[in-house]
Amino acid sequence: MFNRGAHLGTRRCPVDQDTLRILLREAVRETVAEVLQTVLELDRTAFLQVH
């Protein structure tokens, strides 16, 4: 039978909703910043190749 959470190991660390919300917000913020940085670099590279 499928065991939910089995890949997480045997110990669980409870996280309250506020802490989880903060962690997720920070993860999303970092990911968006990385994606924007990549897009800006690609745009700059494309611009410099044309001009």
C-alpha positions as CSV (number, residue, x, y, z in Angstrom):
1,M,0.0,0.0,0.0
2,F,1.2,3.6,-0.7
3,N,2.7,5.2,2.4
4,R,2.3,8.9,2.4
5,G,5.3,10.8,3.7
6,A,7.5,7.6,3.6
7,H,10.1,9.5,1.5
8,L,10.5,12.0,4.3
9,G,12.0,9.5,6.7
10,T,10.6,8.3,10.0
11,R,10.9,11.5,12.0
12,R,8.5,14.4,11.4
13,C,9.1,18.0,12.4
14,P,5.8,19.8,12.9
15,V,5.7,23.3,11.4
16,D,2.9,25.7,12.2
17,Q,1.0,27.4,9.4
18,D,2.7,30.8,9.9
19,T,6.2,29.3,9.8
20,L,5.3,27.3,6.7
21,R,3.8,30.4,5.0
22,I,7.0,32.3,5.7
23,L,9.2,29.5,4.4
24,L,7.1,29.2,1.2
25,R,7.0,32.9,0.6
26,E,10.8,33.1,0.9
27,A,11.3,30.1,-1.4
28,V,9.0,31.7,-4.0
29,R,10.7,35.1,-3.7
30,E,14.1,33.5,-4.2
31,T,12.9,31.5,-7.2
32,V,11.3,34.5,-8.8
33,A,14.5,36.5,-8.3
34,E,16.6,33.8,-9.9
35,V,14.2,33.5,-12.9
36,L,14.1,37.3,-13.4
37,Q,17.9,37.4,-13.2
38,T,18.2,34.7,-15.8
39,V,15.7,36.5,-18.1
40,L,17.6,39.8,-17.8
41,E,20.9,38.1,-18.6
42,L,19.4,36.4,-21.6
43,D,17.8,39.6,-22.8
44,R,21.1,41.5,-22.4
45,T,23.0,38.8,-24.3
46,A,20.4,38.8,-27.1
47,F,20.5,42.6,-27.3
48,L,24.3,42.7,-27.4
49,Q,24.4,40.1,-30.2
50,V,22.1,42.2,-32.3
51,H,23.8,45.5,-31.8
